[in-house]
Amino acid sequence: MEMPIRIAMWSGPRNISTAMMRSFEARGDCAVTDEPFYAAYLHRTGIDHPMREEVIASQSLDHAQVASMITGDVPGGKPIWYQKHMTLHMVDGFDRTWMAGVRNAFLIREPAAVLASYAAKRADVTLLDIGFVQQRELFEAEASRLGAPPPVVDAADILQDPARSLRLLCEALGIAYTPAMLQWPPGRRATDGVWAPAWYHAVESSTGFAVPESAPKQAPQLPTHLATLEQQARPHYQALARYRLV
């Protein structure tokens, strides 16, 4: 019996991370898990997020227990297990040894777009809230372990040409690409985190990858405090962007 393939996709918030989870779930041969370390992160940091208490009640608060779960039996016995992870959830002291047993990939997005979207959901934002620093740290650690850069995909590339980008990603992950990844039915999923009502309005109405008609043709104009964060995040984004699959 072949061992299941576990994929850990690392991104920051306000990326197309939930749409990517939809895409992999649409394959039919893939289980998905939504941000399994979220409750442990909120509990450890004390940070205030929308639906904080509901999130904390919905998942294990023990990071070691979470790591054991996501390296254990695959839900439904599927041959592939796609795990959506937020880079900011891997706070200091959380076990990372489990990462050596999965195929890690990294989903990036332009910092200006991330900040414009994030600030619309949560007014108070710091550099650590948007995950770019942590994403670079995790990427560089994985590249060092592998002796080569792990797969990197940019949200803009995926939205521009989903079939090509997903084909390249699947090839890099060692799994077969299927056009089933390009579309899915709208609505909420049982596999969505309990926090879906606070964050997932757009993806719940989606049926595939598409650049919204209202999407700006250039980077959004940010207020001063967000523009400062954008400048701080950009070098970390660029460090990964040079390795993106194109």
TAHUCOR-V858894 format. One record per backbone hydrogen bond with DSSP energy under -0.5 kcal/mol. CO is the residue of the C=O (numbers start at 0). NH is the residue of the N-H. If there is no record, write none. Layout:
# TAHUCOR-V858894
co = <CO	CO>
nh = <NH	NH>
This chain:
# TAHUCOR-V858894
co = <3	4	4	5	5	6	6	7	7	8	8	9	10	15	16	17	18	19	20	21	23	24	28	30	32	32	34	36	37	38	39	40	41	46	48	50	51	52	53	54	54	60	61	62	63	64	65	66	68	73	74	78	79	80	80	81	81	82	82	83	84	85	86	88	90	95	96	97	98	101	102	103	104	105	105	107	109	110	111	112	113	114	115	116	117	117	122	125	125	126	126	127	130	131	132	133	134	135	136	137	138	139	140	141	142	142	150	151	152	153	154	155	156	160	161	162	163	164	165	166	167	168	169	169	170	177	178	179	181	188	192	193	194	194	195	195	199	200	201	202	203	206	209	211	219	222	222	223	224	225	226	227	228	229	230	232	232	233	234	235	236	236	237	239	240	243>
nh = <5	6	80	7	102	8	82	9	104	10	84	106	86	19	20	21	22	23	24	25	26	27	79	81	34	83	37	40	41	42	43	44	45	48	51	54	55	56	57	57	58	62	65	66	67	68	69	70	71	76	77	4	30	6	82	32	83	8	84	34	10	88	89	90	93	98	99	100	101	103	7	150	9	107	152	154	113	114	115	116	117	118	119	120	120	121	124	128	129	129	131	130	134	135	136	137	138	139	140	141	142	143	144	145	146	147	105	244	107	157	158	159	160	164	165	166	167	168	169	170	171	172	173	174	173	180	181	182	208	191	195	196	197	198	198	199	203	204	204	205	186	183	211	214	221	225	226	227	228	229	230	231	232	233	234	235	236	237	238	239	239	240	241	242	243	245>
